[in-house]
């Protein structure tokens, strides 16, 4: 099984201020651990292009894209004049002068991974990218996210590569409200997710769209309960839908050691989830999976969880 690992140094240059949990060290922790364990040696590491504006506009309004680019220009101008080096979009989400390029690399990785898997150059792929994406809505950045990498890749697969059915699986501790905002009501898409509730962004429990299957769970839910919900509800729905490709919003902040969430998953749970999603992909999608990093803020738990996830992908 040939698994791709898509990442780029530009994603390290985006930062949102001292002490912010969504920090460049997240990617260093992942790559260092994969190198130390030898897993990186078996992964293909293709070049990561910048996404085009046209790529971003597959999932986002022109006004939103222009506003993010305009903020980059404003930050650069203010830095030259001795002004602040960050601009806060909301209390959680900021940009610096490098955030635009980082966001284009992140989306570019997701699109390039989709093409590589579609073309048969890779069986599946993991994108170690930031900023993350699943809170970014059609016309709004929020929740550490500027552009929605998974939604852009999914739209690329549908609109440009001709797929008729794609599925998104989101197991981040937070509801992927941005992905739902972009994909809701599109019968070519099925999105399934499990997340802590009530919790940021305080959505997802009452989706009216028929192509959304959200399973909110209370704080302190552990892996056994999550596995049971997947077995009884989410996996049968995916099987029934018969997706031609599966996209994973891979958030690892539901780990028991992650202070940004209050759930109780461990590395073995992420491996199990990946294997079961892989079973669906093998039955209906020739094994095609593209996974993109979302949350995960305890660096040790994040690195170990990504190793478990990617190791499972290499054996699918």
Buried (B, 14 or more C-beta within 10 A) or exposed (E): EBBBBBBBEBBBBBBBEEEBBBBBEBBEBBBBBBEEEEBBEBBBEBEBBBBEEEBBBBBBBEEBBEBBBEBBEBBBEBBEEEEEBBBEBEEBBBBBBBBBBBBBBBBBBBBBBBBBBBEEEBBBBBBBBBBBBBBBBBBBBBBBBBBBBBBBBBBBBBEBBEBEBBBBBBBBBBBBBBBBBBBBEBEBBBBBBBBBBEBBBEBBEEBEBEBBBBBBBEEEBBBEBBBEBBEEBBBEEBEEBBBBBBBBBBBBBBBBBBEBBBBBBBBEBBBBBBBBBBBBBBEBBEBBBBBBBBBBBBBEBBBBBBBBBBBBBBEB
